[in-house]
Amino acid sequence: MDSETRTYRTGGEEVVLDLTEEAADFVADRGDGLLHVFVPHATAGLAIIETGAGSDDDLLAALGDLLPADDRWRHRHGSPGHGRSHVMPAIVPPHCTVPVLAGRLALGTWQSICLVDLNVDNASREVRWSFLAG
């Protein structure tokens, strides 16, 4: 298995960050196998969704409805509603796996690999990219 960690800036607002191009670069010319992507953070996740047509904003809106940024959370340090960021990975998991065929991601036409980050207190995220050859 070949693995590396890369750092991404997510800024001070909720974000769905498209990582598909980076993923494609990581697997290019590697043949067949699996790409496993992992976020080693308690407050971020990975989603395979359509981007650019509003689905990324819809995801943030749905998470906002499901996990409001208010004072209901027992985990209370950081910005208001920070505790919801610790619950989010149970809904948007911190990992995903994508088949790779002939060095290309076997994603559907509209699928993108995205980092989902609701934690406005942490502007930098690590992502571990791992390729397991077939």
CORZI-V987989 format. One record per backbone hydrogen bond with DSSP energy under -0.5 kcal/mol. CO is the residue of the C=O (numbers start at 0). NH is the residue of the N-H. If there is no record, write none. Layout:
CO:NH
CO:NH
This chain:
1:130
3:128
5:126
7:9
7:124
9:12
14:16
14:116
15:17
16:114
18:22
19:23
20:24
21:25
22:26
23:27
26:29
30:102
31:133
32:99
33:35
33:131
34:97
35:129
36:95
37:39
37:127
38:40
40:43
42:117
42:118
44:115
46:48
46:113
48:111
53:57
54:58
55:59
56:60
57:61
58:62
59:63
60:64
61:65
62:66
67:69
69:72
73:75
74:82
78:81
80:83
80:84
81:84
81:85
82:85
82:86
83:86
83:87
84:88
86:89
87:90
87:91
90:92
92:45
93:38
95:36
97:34
98:105
99:32
100:103
103:100
104:106
107:110
111:48
111:113
112:18
112:19
113:46
114:16
114:116
115:44
116:14
117:119
118:121
120:122
122:9
122:10
124:7
126:5
126:128
127:37
128:3
129:35
129:131
130:1
130:132
131:33
